[in-house]
Amino acid sequence: MGYIAKVNVRHNGVLYVPGDRITGIEENEAARLVSLRAIVSDGSQPLLDTESEDGHDPLGNLTAAAFAELKASEQKSMLQELGMTPESSADKRVKQYATWISQQEEGGV
């Protein structure tokens, strides 16, 4: 099964940008990236229910806690996709993301 990158994803030394097709990915790694909403199935239906609260807020965004579990490179890529310059420390990146989530919930962005 193939997948489509929703955010920047590095796999087997290749950087995939949103919209790129990712192939040759192991099932356990694909499941992890799908649960983080970094990739979706290349079929017509995403593998995750968009209303699932498993690591996501009601708007479908990763929660700050789920974001904190990402690798540093994944955090940085996600923040860049959101138009931010990532902070150098993980704690500061999580705070950046949490601020962004708050703005989304308030309709401020």
C-alpha positions in Angstrom: 0.0 0.0 0.0 1.2 3.5 -0.7 0.8 6.7 1.3 0.7 10.4 0.7 2.8 12.8 2.8 0.7 15.5 4.6 3.7 17.1 6.1 7.5 16.8 5.5 8.4 13.2 6.2 11.9 11.7 6.0 11.9 8.0 5.2 14.9 5.9 4.2 17.0 9.0 3.7 14.5 10.7 1.4 12.6 13.8 2.3 9.0 13.7 1.2 7.0 17.0 1.1 3.2 17.3 1.3 1.6 15.6 -1.6 4.5 13.2 -2.3 3.8 9.5 -2.6 5.7 7.4 -0.1 6.2 3.7 -1.0 8.1 0.9 0.6 7.3 1.9 4.1 6.9 -0.8 6.8 3.5 -1.3 8.3 4.5 -0.3 11.8 6.1 2.9 10.7 3.2 3.7 8.4 0.8 3.1 11.3 2.8 5.5 13.5 2.9 8.2 10.9 -0.8 7.8 10.1 -1.7 8.1 13.8 0.3 11.4 13.8 -1.5 12.4 10.6 1.8 12.9 8.9 0.7 10.6 6.1 -2.6 9.2 4.7 -3.4 6.2 2.6 -3.1 6.8 -1.2 -6.7 5.5 -1.5 -9.7 7.8 -1.5 -10.3 7.4 2.2 -7.8 8.4 5.0 -6.9 5.5 7.3 -7.9 7.5 10.4 -11.4 8.8 11.2 -11.1 12.5 11.1 -13.4 12.8 14.2 -11.1 10.6 16.3 -9.8 12.2 19.4 -6.8 9.9 19.6 -4.1 12.5 19.9 -6.1 15.1 18.0 -8.2 18.1 19.0 -11.8 18.6 17.7 -10.4 20.5 14.7 -8.3 17.5 13.7 -5.0 19.0 14.7 -2.4 17.1 16.8 -2.8 17.9 20.5 0.2 19.5 22.1 0.9 16.2 24.0 0.9 14.3 20.7 3.1 17.0 19.1 5.6 16.6 22.0 6.0 12.9 21.2 7.2 13.7 17.6 10.9 13.5 16.8 12.6 16.9 16.7 12.9 16.9 12.9 9.1 16.1 12.7 8.3 18.9 15.1 10.4 21.4 13.1 8.9 20.3 9.8 5.4 20.7 11.1 6.1 24.2 12.6 7.6 25.2 9.2 4.5 24.0 7.4 2.5 26.2 9.7 4.6 29.2 8.7 6.7 29.4 11.9 10.4 29.4 12.6 11.0 26.5 14.9 12.6 27.2 18.3 15.8 25.3 19.1 14.6 23.4 22.2 11.8 20.8 22.3 10.0 22.6 25.2 9.9 25.9 23.3 8.7 24.1 20.1 5.9 22.5 22.1 4.9 25.9 23.5 4.9 27.3 20.0 2.6 24.6 18.8 0.4 24.9 21.9 0.0 28.6 21.2 -0.9 27.9 17.6 -3.5 25.3 18.7 -5.0 28.0 21.1 -5.2 30.5 18.2 -6.9 27.9 16.0 -9.5 27.2 18.7 -10.2 30.9 19.1 -10.4 31.4 15.4 -7.4 33.8 15.6 -5.5 32.4 12.6 
